[in-house]
Amino acid sequence: MAQLSKPDAETRIVTIDPYEEILLRQANEMKYHDEYAEAIRIYDQVLLINPCQVKALHSKGNALDMLGRYDEAISCYESALEFDPGNAETWYNKGLTLKNMGCENEASECMKRGISIATGY
């Protein structure tokens, strides 16, 4: 009979609320069909369930960016990075939004950080 060992301190068990996952999929579908306002509304529902939901924060930022609501997008990216500072895609997308805002230096730094995290350099 095999023995199971206890997970060490570095092991995290993540559980996802199935309703939360369904909402995320619905919001992503709306975003992919350029229905950004509806996607944002659904991402907000996810964030009511789980304010730490990095995927929802990141994707809401993307939708806000597409609507030209850059300050709000940056706020979403920053919230996502508080919970997952090693998220390369969020860093890069924050940089793209900053570039849209005309903040070239800060944009470049964020994009470089995203690339660095993604490539390991």
N, C-alpha and C positions, 0 to 999 in steps of 0.2 A: 504494500500500500504506500503510495507516494505521500510525502508530507508537504504541506503547504507552509511556506514561510511568510512571516509578516512583512508587509511592504516597508522599505526603509523610509527615512525622513524625506527623501527626495521624490518619492513616488506620490503622485497625486491621482486621486480618483475623481473623474469629472462625470457628473451626471447632467444630462440635458433633459429638460422638460419637453415632452413630445409636442405639446401645444406651441411652445416657444420655437421649436424646430420647424413646425408647419408654418408659423407666421413668418419666420425668416425666409423660407422658400417662396411664400406668396409675395413678400416684399421684393425679393430678388427678381421674381418673374415680372412684377410691375416695372421695376427699374430697367430690365432688359427690353421691355416694350416701350421705353421712353415715357412711362407714366410715373414721373418722379414725385409729384405731389402725393399720389396714392401710396407709393413705396415709402415715403417719409412717414406718412400716417401709420403704416403698418410697423415700420421700424420703431416708432414711438410706442406702439403697443408692446413690442418685445421688450423695450427698455423699461416699461412699467413692471413687467414680470421680473426682469433681471437687468438692473442698471449697469452691471459690469459686463454685459454682453458685447465683447469686442467686435465681433462680426457685424452686429447691428450698428454700433457706433461708426465703424469704418465705412460700411455701405451707406449709411445715412449721410455721412460726409461726402461720399461720391455723388449721391443724388442731389444734395444741396449745391455742390460744385456745378453740376450740370444745369442747375437753375440760376447760376450766377450769384448764389447766396454764399459768397466766399467766407465771410467772417464766421457764419454759422458752421460751415464745413470745417474750417480750421478748429473751431471749438470741439467738434465731434472727433476729429483726428487726435487732438490733444487728450481728450478723455480716453480714447482707445489706447493711446500710448501710455497713459498712467497705469493701465491694467496690463499692458503687454508692450513694454518699451523695446523689445527686440523684434517687433513686427516690421519687417523690411518694406512690405507693400504699403503700410500706413505711412511710414516715413516718406516714401517716394511720392505717394499721392498728396500728402501734405505739401511737399515741395512743388508739385504741379499746380496746386491751388494758389500757393504763395506766388508762383510765377504769373498766374492769371491776374493776381492783385498788383503786379509790378514790383514785388519784393525780390529782386533777382538774387542778391547775395544770400539771403536766408533760404530762398528756394533751392539754390545750388547746394547749400550745406545739407538740407534735408534729403535731397535726392542722392547726394553722395553717401550720406549715412545709410539710406535704404539699400543702395547698391553694395556698400561695404558689408552690411549685415547679410544680404542675400548671397554674396560671393564668399564671405568669410575672410575678407581682406580689409 
